[in-house]
Amino acid sequence: MVDLIAQYQKIKPEVDSAILNIMETAQFINGPEVKGFQKELEEYLDVKHVVPCANGTDALQIALMAIGAKPGDEVITPSFTYIATTEVMALLGLKPIFVEVEKDSFCIDPETIEAAITDKTVAIVPVHLYGQAANMDQIMDIANRHSLKVIEDNAQAIGSDYRMADGSTKKTGGLGHIGCTSFFPSKNLGCYGDGGAICTDDDDLAAKMRMIANHGQSKRYYHDMVGCNSRLDSIQAAVLRIKLRRLDNEYISARRSVAEHYNNFFAQFPQVKTPVMDIYSHHVFHQYTMTLDGVDRDGLNAFLAERDIPSMIYYPVPAHRQKMFDAFNSADTDLPVTDWLTERVISLPIHTEMDKEQLDYICQGVADFLTK
Ligand SMILES: *Cc1c(COP(=O)(O)O)cnc(C)c1O
């Protein structure tokens, strides 16, 4: 699904020398690379504060802790997402309230949010799934009317430009009260291990998140609140600085041209619904995900595997059907759009190093199955 080796080869001299430099100075933790990356990411996202942390799951957990969510509080979130989004809620004793997604954007359907709000609701966690933003205008409007916090799960959409009502753009992650992202190697901005970051324009939330990520201390050995240990290390930060400079003009543009190629090719098949390029934001195509109607989706998955073409189902079981959440689910959780999509989506390889030959081979493989 990705080719991280070919991508590394192109930046190898720069990466190798940055990593060697860290080995030689032994500044593995909180060194200048981490501070440098933090500043550069603040500029890139146009936010006041970035708090680097150990991974995207921690970023979500720290954000939920920082808004003061307590056991029993409710958080509204889509079920159609990666498990990390909702798992951290359960871990903190919060109750995830699963709502629907839109068929076109695959993101939380704002029309379903208001009915899910109770006096226990503290936050909304939209997920910018596959690389495209949720309808943040409507989500922020609902949140502001009900005094709720919005924590964006931006793990799959870093770099996406959201179109504001006045026509200007702002990067996803900087639209809600807090934005969370992941630098897992296969993400659009990936490091060579684990990494994550949280961002906000709010000084108090930033200070709190910095403390939580550092054992609840702001002064060494004085622990004012329960926190955790969540750091981005210097080697990962050095890699991320090199890759951040290439994110827009090399990585995202390469992904978008792959998506355009697929979209053009699959336009001839009415049973294939190709992803809409830009709904509320500029799609950065973390995944290229099609929706199939009247096609044996799992059959296609197996057929492609026989030809050594990877394809994936993101995700085969929505959160509200995971055993993990048995205790949280009310019997009336009914998400027909989520279930409908779960049975029909399939993702094809998309990454920064794809060539025409690979693309043609993949397209032909899918076409052969569809016309069989
Ligand atoms: C990858 C991902 C995460 C978690 O990030 P990790 O760095 O793997 O912990 C959270 N949410 C979504 C939507 C993701 O895709």
The ligand as an SDF file (V2000), in Angstrom:
LIG
                    3D

 15 15  0  0  0  0  0  0  0  0999 V2000
   -3.2330    6.5510   12.7600 C   0  0  0  0  0  0  0  0  0  0  0  0
   -4.4500    7.0980   13.3830 C   0  0  0  0  0  0  0  0  0  0  0  0
   -4.5120    7.3790   14.7670 C   0  0  0  0  0  0  0  0  0  0  0  0
   -3.4720    6.9600   15.7560 C   0  0  0  0  0  0  0  0  0  0  0  0
   -2.1770    7.2900   15.5130 O   0  0  0  0  0  0  0  0  0  0  0  0
   -0.9690    6.4140   16.1220 P   0  0  0  0  0  0  0  0  0  0  0  0
    0.2130    7.2950   15.9020 O   0  0  0  0  0  0  0  0  0  0  0  0
   -0.9260    5.1320   15.3830 O   0  0  0  0  0  0  0  0  0  0  0  0
   -1.2430    6.2200   17.5740 O   0  0  0  0  0  0  0  0  0  0  0  0
   -5.6560    7.9840   15.2520 C   0  0  0  0  0  0  0  0  0  0  0  0
   -6.6970    8.2690   14.4490 N   0  0  0  0  0  0  0  0  0  0  0  0
   -6.6860    7.9900   13.1340 C   0  0  0  0  0  0  0  0  0  0  0  0
   -7.8730    8.3470   12.3030 C   0  0  0  0  0  0  0  0  0  0  0  0
   -5.5680    7.3800   12.5560 C   0  0  0  0  0  0  0  0  0  0  0  0
   -5.5800    7.0960   11.2520 O   0  0  0  0  0  0  0  0  0  0  0  0
  1  2  1  0
  2  3  1  0
  2 14  2  0
  3  4  1  0
  3 10  2  0
  4  5  1  0
  5  6  1  0
  6  7  2  0
  6  8  1  0
  6  9  1  0
 10 11  1  0
 11 12  2  0
 12 13  1  0
 12 14  1  0
 14 15  1  0
M  END
$$$$
